Amino acid sequence: MGVKVNFVQTDWDTIIPDLIAHKFDIIICDYNNAKISPSLLSTLEDFNNPNIRIGVRLGTTAEDAVQNYTPKAKAVIFKSEDASVKALLNGEISCLMLSQPLPKILVKKYP
């Protein structure tokens, strides 16, 4: 196509108004079943535990995925990605379930 891709992170609450305002041209969502790096939580079953709190964005596929794949875990629902990241950094949740490219961005920002 001969175009340069520029990924734009936006809040879920404003995604349609941002599209209409031409802040970006298309909306792409991805649910990635990538394996989690070895750690204390390394298998899906490790996350399926009532002591695990998984942060998700309201109305996303991640919200459904937590309920479907880790029903014993506590889904903590956030209205914004910023709030969910802050909760993770403050130790209020065990992990986040997010769509790419945000996880890659966060790993670089918070190694």
N, C-alpha and C positions, 0 to 999 in steps of 0.2 A: 504493500500500500504506500510505502514511501513516507510514513509518518513516524514521529517520535512519540513513544508512550510516556506519559506523565501520570503516575498514580497519585490520586488525591484522596487523602483520608478525610472522612466527613462523619458527622454524628448521624446516627440512625434517624433521629427525630427530624432532621432537616434534609435528608437525602433527596426527597422529591423536590422541595423548593430549590435546593442547590442545583439540581439537574435543570429545572425550568429556568433558573437564573444563569445558565450556561457556565457554571463553575467547572463542569466536566461534561463530556459528551455521552457517556454510557455508564450504567451501573453494572458492576460485575460482583457477584458473590460466589464464594467458594467454601465448600466444606471439605476439609482435608483430613483423611484418616491416617496421617503420618504417624510412625512409631515415635514414642516419647523417649527421649534420651535416658539412659540408665541412671537411676537415682533411687531415693526411697520409694518413689511412686514410678514404677517402670512398666507395669502391665495395666490393662484396663480394669482388671479385677482389683488391683490395689486402690483404684479410685472409687470403686463401688463399696464404700464404707461410710457408715453414718457419721464418722468423725471428720470426713473430708468435706470441705466447703469449696464448691466450684463456682467461680464467678462467670456469669454470662450476660450478654446484652439482651434487653427486653425485645421480644419479637423476632429473634434470630433463629436460625437452624440450630445453633449451639444450645439454645434453651430446650428445644425438643430432644437434642442428642443426649443431654445430661439426663433427662427423664427416661429416655429409652435405653441407654447403655449403662448408666450408673444410677439406677433408681434408689439405691440405699444412700447415696451421697446427698448432701444438701445443696441445692441450686440456689445461689445468691444472685438475684437479678438486679442489674444496674441499668439506668437510663442512658448513661454515657460511657464511652470507653475510658475517658480520663478518670472517672470515678472508680471504675473497676481496676485500673492499673494502680491507682493510689491505694486501694484496699489491699491489693497483692503486696505492694511494697511495704505497707504498714503491718502485714501479717494477719489481716482480718479474714483472708481467704487462703485456701491451700494452693489454688492454681486458677488459671483462666482458660476458658475454651473460646478461641478466637478464630477468625478467618484470615488467611494470608492477604496482604503482605504484612499485616500488623505484628504477628509473632516474630518475624524476621527483623522488623524494625526495633521491636522491644528488646530482643536479645542483643542487638548491637548497642542499644542505648543503656541497657542495664545488664551487663555481662554477669 
